[in-house]
Amino acid sequence: MPKIEEVPILEQQKIGPRHYKLTLSSEYIAQNAIPGQFVEVKVSDRGSPLLRRPLSIHRVSGQTFEILYEVVGPGTKLLAQRKKGEKLNVLGPLGKGFTIESDILILVAGGLGIAPLRFLAENAVRQGKKVQALLGAGTKECVLCEADLLPISENVKVTTDDGSYGQKGLVTELLESILCSPCSIYACGPRAMLSEVARIAKENEIACQVSLEAYMACGIGACLGCAVETLNGYKMACKDGPVFNAEEIKW
């Protein structure tokens, strides 16, 4: 069950041009969260912005958890100004997480899509699974978490749109080259990337789970603002997801 807490900020770290990592203290969230779930964060105590911001749980350690986010608007700009020692009003953990389905996991992250996948990678390794990670970004400066994944992954490959780091091109272009059997694919990133990952998985008959990026205002399915069209009608990303089997989605 999700819970509302006043959560202390232990660290606020800038890790990219517009990217930040928050370390927060919550025994309840740390003990109850599973990879792929998220929290809803009240970014300001002043009443504006009114709505909370949905942010993936990036990592759990002991009684702490981390969230990784990008400054893209006034809400996340305010969040980036919060300091160590302050408290944030947080609701969580929320949503449906990932299910580990094989002994080999291939993670495909587009930009900030690495946010929920690091938590998954660490959990999988603790269960004795093997992890391979593909990271895609626009430029070298926007490649996130490569150093964090190197110690726990069998293989980490990077692509950038401009060729400034790693292989030039799209992260999905790497995916087919490392597919093996049996394995499962886990992906998070822009919708166009996820659609291509889903196509590759289907053509190769490989199980694939995707974490959809959607603006989940309430986090509990009440506002109906994060509807996702599936082959079986509309579902709510916050309540029925954000993790879905790729073949469910009407791309």
C-alpha positions in Angstrom: 0.0 0.0 0.0 1.3 3.5 -0.8 1.9 5.9 2.1 2.3 9.6 2.4 5.5 10.7 4.3 7.6 13.7 5.0 10.9 12.4 3.7 14.3 13.9 4.5 16.6 14.8 1.7 20.0 13.2 2.4 21.7 14.4 -0.9 20.9 16.4 -4.0 23.5 15.7 -6.7 23.7 17.2 -10.2 24.9 14.4 -12.6 24.2 15.8 -16.0 23.4 19.1 -17.9 19.8 19.0 -16.6 19.9 15.8 -14.6 19.8 15.4 -10.8 19.8 12.5 -8.3 18.0 12.8 -5.0 18.8 10.5 -2.1 15.9 10.3 0.4 15.4 8.5 3.7 12.3 6.3 4.0 12.3 2.9 5.7 8.8 2.2 4.4 9.5 3.0 0.7 12.9 1.3 0.8 11.4 -1.9 2.3 8.3 -2.1 0.1 9.3 -0.8 -3.3 10.0 -3.1 -6.3 11.8 -2.1 -9.5 9.6 -0.2 -11.9 7.5 1.5 -9.3 7.4 5.2 -8.7 6.7 7.9 -6.1 4.6 11.1 -6.4 6.6 14.1 -5.0 5.2 17.4 -3.9 7.9 19.8 -5.2 6.8 22.9 -3.3 5.2 23.9 0.0 3.8 27.1 -1.5 0.8 25.5 -3.3 2.1 26.0 -6.8 2.6 23.8 -8.7 -0.4 22.2 -7.3 0.1 18.7 -8.7 2.7 16.2 -7.6 5.5 15.0 -9.9 5.8 11.2 -10.7 9.4 10.0 -10.4 10.7 6.5 -10.8 12.5 4.8 -7.9 16.0 4.6 -9.2 17.7 2.7 -6.5 17.1 1.3 -3.0 19.8 0.8 -0.3 19.1 0.1 3.3 16.6 2.6 4.5 17.2 5.1 1.6 16.0 5.4 -1.9 17.0 7.5 -4.9 15.2 9.2 -7.6 16.7 10.4 -10.9 15.1 13.3 -12.7 15.6 15.9 -15.4 14.7 19.6 -15.1 12.1 20.1 -17.9 9.6 22.6 -16.4 8.8 24.8 -13.3 8.1 21.8 -11.1 11.3 20.0 -11.6 13.2 23.3 -11.5 11.8 23.9 -8.0 12.7 20.3 -7.0 16.3 21.0 -8.1 16.5 23.9 -5.7 15.6 21.8 -2.7 18.5 21.2 -0.3 20.0 18.5 2.0 18.2 18.5 5.3 14.9 19.7 3.9 11.9 17.4 3.7 9.7 16.4 0.7 6.1 15.2 0.9 6.2 11.9 -0.9 3.5 9.4 -1.8 4.6 5.9 -2.6 5.5 3.3 -3.7 3.0 3.3 -6.5 2.3 1.3 -9.7 3.1 -2.1 -11.1 6.7 -3.0 -11.4 8.9 -5.3 -13.4 8.8 -9.1 -13.3 12.1 -11.0 -13.8 11.3 -13.7 -16.4 14.7 -15.2 -17.4 18.3 -15.6 -16.3 19.5 -13.0 -18.8 18.1 -9.5 -18.8 18.8 -7.0 -21.6 18.1 -3.5 -20.4 17.4 -0.8 -23.1 17.4 2.8 -21.8 16.7 5.9 -23.8 18.1 9.0 -22.0 16.4 9.3 -18.6 14.8 5.9 -19.2 17.6 4.4 -17.1 15.8 5.8 -14.1 13.8 2.6 -13.2 16.2 0.2 -14.8 19.1 0.5 -12.4 17.0 -0.7 -9.5 16.0 -3.6 -11.7 19.6 -4.4 -12.6 20.7 -4.5 -9.0 17.8 -6.7 -7.9 18.4 -9.1 -10.8 22.1 -9.5 -10.0 21.3 -10.2 -6.3 19.1 -13.0 -7.6 22.0 -14.5 -9.6 20.8 -13.2 -13.0 23.0 -11.8 -15.7 22.4 -8.2 -17.0 23.4 -6.5 -20.2 22.7 -2.8 -20.6 22.2 -0.6 -23.7 22.2 3.1 -23.0 21.1 5.7 -25.6 21.5 9.5 -25.4 21.6 12.5 -27.6 25.2 13.5 -26.6 28.0 12.3 -24.4 27.0 14.7 -21.6 23.5 13.1 -21.5 24.8 9.5 -21.0 23.5 8.5 -17.6 24.6 5.9 -15.1 27.2 4.1 -17.3 29.7 4.0 -14.4 27.0 2.7 -12.0 26.1 -0.2 -14.3 29.7 -1.3 -15.3 30.4 -3.2 -12.0 27.2 -5.2 -12.1 26.5 -5.8 -15.8 28.0 -8.4 -18.1 28.1 -5.8 -20.8 27.3 -2.1 -21.1 27.1 -0.5 -24.6 26.4 3.2 -25.4 25.0 5.0 -28.4 24.7 8.7 -29.0 22.7 10.5 -31.7 25.7 12.7 -32.7 28.4 10.1 -32.2 30.2 12.1 -29.5 30.5 9.0 -27.4 30.0 5.2 -28.0 28.5 4.1 -31.2 26.7 6.7 -33.4 23.1 6.0 -33.9 20.0 4.7 -32.1 20.2 2.4 -29.1 17.6 0.1 -30.8 20.2 -0.5 -33.6 22.4 -2.3 -31.0 19.6 -4.4 -29.6 19.3 -7.0 -32.3 23.1 -7.6 -32.3 23.2 -8.8 -28.7 19.9 -10.8 -28.6 20.4 -14.3 -27.2 18.1 -17.1 -26.1 16.7 -17.3 -23.6 16.6 -13.7 -22.5 14.1 -11.0 -21.6 14.1 -7.3 -22.6 13.3 -4.5 -20.3 13.0 -1.0 -21.7 12.2 2.6 -20.7 12.5 5.7 -22.8 10.7 7.7 -25.5 7.6 6.1 -27.0 9.2 5.8 -30.5 12.1 3.9 -29.0 9.8 1.6 -27.0 7.7 0.9 -30.1 10.8 -0.2 -32.0 12.0 -2.3 -29.1 8.5 -4.0 -29.0 8.8 -4.7 -32.7 12.2 -6.3 -32.3 11.1 -8.4 -29.4 8.0 -9.6 -31.2 9.9 -10.6 -34.3 12.4 -12.5 -32.3 9.8 -14.1 -30.0 11.4 -12.6 -26.9 9.5 -11.5 -23.8 9.6 -7.7 -23.4 8.4 -5.4 -20.6 8.3 -1.6 -21.1 8.0 1.2 -18.6 5.9 3.9 -20.1 6.6 7.6 -19.6 3.4 9.3 -18.9 2.3 12.3 -16.8 0.6 10.6 -13.8 -1.0 13.4 -11.9 -2.7 11.5 -9.1 -0.7 8.2 -9.1 -3.7 6.1 -8.2 -5.9 6.0 -11.3 -8.5 8.6 -10.1 -7.8 11.5 -12.5 -7.8 9.3 -15.7 -5.0 11.6 -17.1 -2.5 8.9 -18.0 -4.7 6.6 -20.2 -2.8 4.1 -22.3 -4.4 2.4 -25.3 -3.9 -1.3 -25.2 -5.3 -4.2 -27.3 -7.9 -4.7 -24.6 -9.0 -1.1 -24.3 -7.6 1.8 -22.2 -5.6 1.3 -19.0 -4.1 3.7 -16.6 -0.3 4.0 -16.6 -0.2 4.8 -12.9 -2.4 2.0 -11.7 -2.1 -0.8 -14.4 1.5 0.2 -15.2 3.8 2.0 -15.6 5.3 -1.4 -16.6 3.4 -3.3 -19.3 4.1 -6.3 -21.4 5.1 -4.8 -24.7 2.6 -6.9 -26.7 -0.3 -5.4 -24.7 0.3 -1.9 -26.0 -1.4 -0.5 -29.1 1.6 1.2 -30.6 
